[in-house]
Amino acid sequence: LNRGYQTDRVSRVDMAVDLSAADLDTSDAETRLKDRGIVIRRAQPSDVEAAAHMALAHFSDAWRYEVADAIHYAPIPLFIALQEGRVLGFAAYDVTGPARFGPTGTDPAHREQGIGGVLLKLCMRDIRDRGDRVAEIGWAGPLGFYARAVGARISRAYWCFSKSVAGSVP
């Protein structure tokens, strides 16, 4: 602060998930969703653009870029929920760092159906199955959801600082 940085003094938190202890079974939830015409699967290359568009439409331009970046990984670290070919939800991992979950989102009109939980657990299962013991949920929220769904615990809290550098260089 003494050097001209500003902060909104809002805490952001990351959460850690112990992948050996987390219940990552999705079979019952996937069956319930499938009965409603919602299919959840790993995104194919042809799905990434639609998922990125959904991220922009309901969340942010930054999330659009992060979701679109999933195309550069193999396997694609992105799971999607589809109904009649329309993306209802997405969850990515590794696009903001190794074993790091996010971004993730569900169309507001389709929340409270279990879509987000299935997407989360599929990502966590992928991270676990490749040998990682802990996954991190970056800038986590809602905290209670992650704690209940996969036993996540707050691992880091921080403030963001910024400083205008315009006009400071001769």
N, C-alpha and C positions, 0 to 999 in steps of 0.2 A: 504494500500500500504506500509505503514511503517513497517508492520509485515510480509512482504514477499509475500503478495497476488498479483496476476497479473490479469489484466482484458484487454479485447480487446476494451473496451470503446464503445461497440455497445449496443445501447438501445434495450431492448426487451419490448414489451408492452402487457398488458392484456386489454381487452375491456369488458365493462358491457353492458348488454342488458336489458332494461326495458320490461319485458315480458307482462305487461298490455297494453303497447303502440305498440308493434311490430305487424306488419301484418304477420301472420304465415299461411295464406291460401296457399295451394299448389295444389288445385284441377285442375286448368287450366294447370299448368306446368306438373303435373303428367299425364294428358290426352295427352298433346303434346308428352311427352317422351314415353308413352305407344304406341302411333301411330307409333313411330320409333322402337318399339320392346324392349324398355327399361322399366323394372319394378322396382319400388322402394318400399322397404318394410323393416319391422323390421327383423333383422337377426334371423334365427333359430339356435339352437345349431350346426347343421350340416353345417352352413354357416360360422361360426367364423374362422375356419382354413383357408378357401379360402380367406376371407377378410384379415386375418393377413398375408398370403402369398403375397397378392396384395400390402399391406402396405410395406412389405420388398422389393418387386421387384421394386417399384416406389419411395419409400421414405426412410425409415431407419429401422434399427434393433430395435431401441427404440420404434418406432411406431408399429412395429410388436408385441412387447410385450404388449403394451398398448391395441391394438385391441384384442389380444388374451385374455387379462384379462377380457373382457366383458362377457365371458362365466360364470363368477362367480357371476353375478348379475341376479336378477329376478325382472321385465322383463329384458331381455338382452338390455343394453343401446347402441345399435348399429343398425344403419340403413345402408342398402346396395342398390346399383343400379346394376341390373343384365340385361344382354342381352345374350340370348341363353345359360343361365347357367353360364356365366362368370361374375365375379365381376368387374364392371367398376369404382365403387366408394364406399366409406364408410364414415361414420361419427359416432363418439362415443361421449358419455358424461358420466360423473361421474367416469370414470376410473382413472382420475388424481385428483379427489376431487369432493365433492358434488356440484351439479349445475355448473359444469365446463365442457365446451364444448371442444372437441378435443381428439384425433387427427382426422383429416378429410383429404380426398384426392380423387381426380379423376384421372383416367388414363390419361396421357397427350394427348393421341390420341382421347380422348372423352370430352375434355374440351370445354367450350363455348356453351354448349347445355342446361344449366340450371340444371344439375345434382347436383352440389354442393349446389346450393340455396335450392333445395327441401330437400336434406339431412339435411342441417343446420336447416331449419324451422321445420322439423319433430322432430329433437332433442329438439329444443327450445319449441315446443308445448308439448312434454312429460314433460319437466321440469316445465313448467307453469301449466300443468294440475294436477300435483301432489301437487301443492300449493306454489311453489317457485315464488317470485316476480321478482327476478333478476337472470340472468345467467351470467357467466363469460366465456369469450373466452380467453384461455391461449395462450400466445406467439402468438398473433394474427398477421395475415398477409394473404392476402393483406388487409390493413386497409379499403380502399375505398369499397371493396366488402362487408365487414361486416357492414359498416356504411349504405350503400344503401340497403342491403338485409333485415336487421333487426333493423336498427337504433342504432347499437352499437356505443359506445363512449369510447375513451381511459380512462381507470380507474386507471392504474398503469403503471409506466415505471421503469425499473431497469437495472442494469448491472449485469453480472455474474462475480464472482471472483473465482479464484482457487489458490491452493497452494500445492506444492509438499511436501509430508511428508516423502518421502523415505529418509532414513538415518538420520532423525531427532530424532528418538527414540533410546536410548542406548540399 
